[in-house]
Amino acid sequence: MTETIDMIHEDALPGHESKLTPKPEWQPRYPGSGRLQGKVAIITGADSGIGRAVAALYAREGADVAILYLCEHDDAEETARIVRDEGARAINIAGDVGDKAFCEQAVARIVKEFGRIDILVNNAGEQHPDTDITDITEEQLRRTFQTNIFGMFFMVQAAVPHMKADAAIVNCTSVTMYQGSKELLDYSSTKGAITAFTRSLSENLIEKGIRVNAVAPGPIWTPLNPSGGATEEKLKTFGESTPIGRPGQPNEVAPSFLFLACDDSSYISGQVLHPNGGMIVNG
């Protein structure tokens, strides 16, 4: 089932995973053990990349999944199929998380459909490489912040009233927050804001029993990179600068999102995990 609310499309983003070669690896690597049995998870940007891998793993662990995405309907339908093949329920909702009204409508739809919200994964994001800061337009700057950090505020504001003790919020920040990125000035700035938001929100919600953590992936092979303006030359060596010497796959990141969403991490809040290929970031 797909519901479309205020659908937009921004340049080539977020990009079709169905058109990407080679295909990212989203498949869970291990049998499920019921760690999210009976839970309901919202995952933004779940149509492809890391979001799809998290949706697949959550479903394998027993969670029903609400798939929020911008407008790549074919990718979202494939993610929903993956979730259902794991025996879980899925609902697709298309729209812009940078629109507060969309976030409110989407959460209301999810609560009506599934009756509860246990996990919120704020994963949706966009990037626009620029080598010169003067090339970053005001429109681009506003758009990047609107999606990457405003969208997290809006989703949390809409979801938290429906979340009870033992609920979890997991935000997606980035290695660029810790190491910087000379070509992703606006993107890396939003990721710094996300890390500060994660730590502050943890302090804000911990008395309610809601844990808030984040994941800071390194270079991961998803549609975001080729669709986000990376050059052919850069894509040829993408991820090779990591100590492991290759880009990561979405299913190598998803377990961090699972750990922070389930009871295995019941004594952890305000923290960041770093699946980044061995880069030392001191964070």
For each residue, the residues with C-beta under 8 A, 3 or more apart:
1: 91 92
2: 73 76 77 80 92 93 94
3: 91 92 93 94 109
4: 7 93 94 95
5: 93 94 95 102 105 106
6: 95 96 99 101 102
7: 4 70 71 94 95 96
8: 70 71 95 96
9: 13 70 71
10: 13 70 126 143 147
11: 128
12: 15 227 228
13: 9 10 70 126 224 227 228
14: 45 47 48 69 70 72 124 126 223 224 227
15: 12 19 20 48 72 223 224 226 227 228
16: 19 20 48 72 74 75 223 227
17: 20 23 24 47 48 49 52 72 75 78 222 223
18: 74 75 78
19: 15 16
20: 15 16 17 23 24 223 226
21:
22: 221
23: 17 20
24: 17 20 48 49 52 53 220 221 222 223 249 250
25: 53 221 249 250 251 252
26: 52 53 56 82 249 250 251 254
27: 53 56 251
28: 32 53 56 57 60 251 254
29: 251
30:
31: 60
32: 28 35 60 61 62 86
33: 61
34: 37 61 62
35: 32 61 62 258 262 263 264
36: 39 41 58 61 62 63 118 119 258 261 262
37: 34 61 62 63
38: 62
39: 36 58 62 63 64 118 119 261
40: 63 64 65 66 110 114 115 116 117 118 119
41: 36 55 58 63 64 65 66 118 119 120 121 261
42: 65 66 68 106 107 110 117 119 120 121 155 159
43: 46 51 54 55 58 65 66 67 68 121 123
44: 51 68 69 97 121 122 123 124 151 155
45: 14 48 49 50 51 68 69 70 123 124 125 172
46: 43 51 52 54 55 65 67 68 69 76 79 121 123
47: 14 17 51 52 67 69 70 72 75 76 78 79
48: 14 15 16 17 24 45 51 52 69 72 75 79 222 223
49: 17 24 45 52 53 220 222 223 224 250
50: 45 53 54 123 172 217 220 222 250 253 254 257
51: 43 44 45 46 47 48 54 55 67 69 79 121 123 124
52: 17 24 26 46 47 48 49 55 56 75 78 79 82 250
53: 24 25 26 27 28 49 50 56 57 249 250 251 253 254
54: 43 46 50 51 57 58 121 123 250 253 254 257 258
55: 41 43 46 51 52 58 59 65 67 79 82 83 90
56: 26 27 28 52 53 59 60 79 82 83 86 251 254
57: 28 53 54 60 61 251 254 255 257 258
58: 36 39 41 43 54 55 61 63 65 88 119 257 258 261
59: 55 56 62 63 64 65 82 83 84 86 87 88 90
60: 28 31 32 56 57 86
61: 32 33 34 35 36 37 57 58 258 262
62: 32 34 35 36 37 38 39 59 88
63: 36 37 39 40 41 58 59 88 118 119
64: 39 40 41 59 83 88 89 90 114
65: 40 41 42 43 46 55 58 59 83 88 89 90 91
66: 40 41 42 43 90 91 93 106 110 113 114
67: 43 46 47 51 55 76 79 80 83 90 91 92 93
68: 42 43 44 45 46 93 94 95 97 106 124
69: 14 44 45 46 47 48 51 72 75 76 92 93 94 124
70: 7 8 9 10 13 14 45 47 94 95 96 124
71: 7 8 9 94
72: 14 15 16 17 47 48 69 75 76
73: 2 76 77 92 94
74: 16 18 77 78
75: 16 17 18 47 48 52 69 72 78 79
76: 2 46 47 67 69 72 73 79 80 92 94
77: 2 73 74 80 81 92
78: 17 18 47 52 74 75 81 82
79: 46 47 48 51 52 55 56 67 75 76 82 83 90 92
80: 2 67 76 77 83 84 90 91 92
81: 77 78 84 85
82: 26 52 55 56 59 78 79 85 86
83: 55 56 59 64 65 67 79 80 86 88 89 90
84: 59 80 81 87 88 89 90
85: 81 82
86: 32 56 59 60 82 83
87: 59 84
88: 58 59 62 63 64 65 83 84
89: 64 65 83 84 114
90: 55 59 64 65 66 67 79 80 83 84
91: 1 3 65 66 67 80 109 110 113 114
92: 1 2 3 67 69 73 76 77 79 80
93: 2 3 4 5 66 67 68 69 106 109 110
94: 2 3 4 5 7 68 69 70 71 73 76
95: 4 5 6 7 8 68 70 99 102 105 106
96: 6 7 8 70 99 102 147 151
97: 44 68 102 103 124 147 151 152 154 155
98: 143 146 147 150 151 154
99: 6 95 96 102 103 154
100: 103 104 154 157 158
101: 6 104 105
102: 5 6 95 96 97 99 105 106 154
103: 97 99 100 106 107 151 154 155 157 158
104: 100 101 107 108 154 158
105: 5 95 101 102 108 109
106: 5 42 66 68 93 95 102 103 109 110 158
107: 42 103 104 110 111 117 155 158 159 162
108: 104 105 111 112 158
109: 3 91 93 105 106 112 113
110: 40 42 66 91 93 106 107 113 114 117
111: 107 108 114 115 116 117 162
112: 108 109 115
113: 66 91 109 110
114: 40 64 66 89 91 110 111 117
115: 40 111 112
116: 40 111 162 164
117: 40 42 107 110 111 114 120 159 162 163 167
118: 36 39 40 41 63 163 164 166 167 168
119: 36 39 40 41 42 58 63 167 168 169 170 261
120: 41 42 117 155 156 159 163 167 168 169 170
121: 41 42 43 44 46 51 54 169 170 171 172 257 261
122: 44 151 152 155 156 169 170 171 172 194
123: 43 44 45 46 50 51 54 172
124: 14 44 45 51 68 69 70 97 147 148 151
125: 45 147 148 172 187 190 224
126: 10 13 14 143 144 147 148 187 224 228
127: 144 184 187 224 228 229
128: 11 136 140 144 186 187 228 229
129: 183 184 228 229 230
130: 133 135 136 140 183 185 186
131: 135 182 183
132: 135
133: 130 136 185
134:
135: 130 131 132
136: 128 130 133 140 141 185 186
137: 140 141
138: 141 142
139: 142 143
140: 128 130 136 137 143 144 186
141: 136 137 138 144 145 186
142: 138 139 145 146
143: 10 98 126 139 140 146 147
144: 126 127 128 140 141 147 148 186 187 190
145: 141 142 148 149 150 186 189 190 193
146: 98 142 143 150 151
147: 10 96 97 98 124 125 126 143 144 150 151
148: 124 125 126 144 145 151 152 187 190 191 193 194
149: 145 152 153 190 193 194 197
150: 98 145 146 147 153 154
151: 44 96 97 98 103 122 124 146 147 148 154 155
152: 97 122 148 149 155 156 171 194 197
153: 149 150 156 157 197
154: 97 98 99 100 102 103 104 150 151 157 158
155: 42 44 97 103 107 120 122 151 152 158 159
156: 120 122 152 153 159 160 169 201
157: 100 103 153 154 160
158: 100 103 104 106 107 108 154 155 161
159: 42 107 117 120 155 156 162 163 169
160: 156 157 163 205 208 210
161: 158
162: 107 111 116 117 159
163: 117 118 120 159 160 167 208 210
164: 116 118 167 209
165: 208 209 210
166: 118 209 263
167: 117 118 119 120 163 164 209 210 211
168: 118 119 120 210 211 212 213 260 261 262 265
169: 119 120 121 122 156 159 201 205 210 211 212 213
170: 119 120 121 122 212 213 214 215 257 260 261
171: 121 122 152 194 197 198 212 213 214 215
172: 45 50 121 122 123 125 194 214 215 217
173: 177 191 192 194 195 198 214 215 216 272
174: 177 187 188 191 194 216 217
175: 178 179 216 217 218 219 274 276 279 281
176: 179 180 181 184 187 188 191
177: 173 174 188 191 192 194 195 216 283
178: 175 216 281 282 283
179: 175 176 279 281
180: 176 188
181: 176 184 185 187 188
182: 131 185
183: 129 130 131
184: 127 129 176 181 187 188
185: 130 133 136 181 182 188 189
186: 128 130 136 140 141 144 145 189 190
187: 125 126 127 128 144 148 174 176 181 184 190 191
188: 174 176 177 180 181 184 185 191 192
189: 145 185 186 192 193
190: 125 144 145 148 149 186 187 193 194
191: 148 173 174 176 177 187 188 194 195 216
192: 173 177 188 189 195 196
193: 145 148 149 189 190 196 197
194: 122 148 149 152 171 172 173 174 177 190 191 197 198 214
195: 173 177 191 192 198 199 214 216 272 283
196: 192 193 199 200
197: 149 152 153 171 193 194 200 201
198: 171 173 194 195 201 202 212 213 214 270 272
199: 195 196 202 203 270
200: 196 197 203 204
201: 156 169 197 198 204 205 212
202: 198 199 205 206 211 212 213 269 270
203: 199 200 206 270
204: 200 201
205: 160 169 201 202 208 210 211 212
206: 202 203 209 210 211 212 269 270
207:
208: 160 163 165 205
209: 164 165 166 167 206
210: 160 163 165 167 168 169 205 206
211: 167 168 169 202 205 206 260 265 266 268 269
212: 168 169 170 171 198 201 202 205 206 269 270
213: 168 169 170 171 198 202 260 265 268 269 270 271 272 273
214: 170 171 172 173 194 195 198 260 271 272 273
215: 170 171 172 173 253 256 257 260 272 273 274 275
216: 173 174 175 177 178 191 195 272 273 274 275 276 281 283
217: 50 172 174 175 220 248 253 275 276
218: 175 239 242 248 274 275 276 277 279
219: 175 225 238 239 241 242 247 248 276 277
220: 24 49 50 217 247 248 249 250 252 253
221: 22 24 25 225 238 239 247 248 249 250
222: 17 24 48 49 50 225 250
223: 14 15 16 17 20 24 48 49 226 227
224: 13 14 15 49 125 126 127 227 228
225: 219 221 222 228 230 235 238
226: 15 20 223 230 235
227: 12 13 14 15 16 223 224
228: 12 13 15 126 127 128 129 224 225
229: 127 128 129
230: 129 225 226 234 235 238
231: 234 235
232: 235 236
233: 236 237
234: 230 231 237 238
235: 225 226 230 231 232 238
236: 232 233
237: 233 234 240 241
238: 219 221 225 230 234 235 247
239: 218 219 221 242 245 246 247 248 277
240: 237 245 246 247
241: 219 237
242: 218 219 239 245 246 247 248 276 277 278 279
243: 277 278 279
244: 248 277 278
245: 239 240 242 277
246: 239 240 242 277
247: 219 220 221 238 239 240 242 277
248: 217 218 219 220 221 239 242 244 252 253 275 276 277
249: 24 25 26 53 220 221 252 253
250: 24 25 26 49 50 52 53 54 220 221 222 253 254
251: 25 26 27 28 29 53 56 57 254 255
252: 25 220 248 249 255 275
253: 50 53 54 215 217 220 248 249 250 256 257 275
254: 26 28 50 53 54 56 57 250 251 257 258
255: 57 251 252 258 259
256: 215 253 259 260 273 275
257: 50 54 57 58 121 170 215 253 254 260 261
258: 35 36 54 57 58 61 254 255 261 262
259: 255 256 262 264 265 273
260: 168 170 211 213 214 215 256 257 265 268 273
261: 36 39 41 58 119 121 168 170 257 258 265
262: 35 36 61 168 258 259 265
263: 35 166 266
264: 35 259
265: 168 211 213 259 260 261 262 268
266: 211 263
267:
268: 211 213 260 265 271
269: 202 206 211 212 213
270: 198 199 202 203 206 212 213
271: 213 214 268
272: 173 195 198 213 214 215 216 283
273: 213 214 215 216 256 259 260
274: 175 215 216 218 279 281 283
275: 215 216 217 218 248 252 253 256
276: 175 216 217 218 219 242 248 279 281
277: 218 219 239 242 243 244 245 246 247 248
278: 242 243 244
279: 175 179 218 242 243 274 276
280:
281: 175 178 179 216 274 276
282: 178
283: 177 178 195 216 272 274
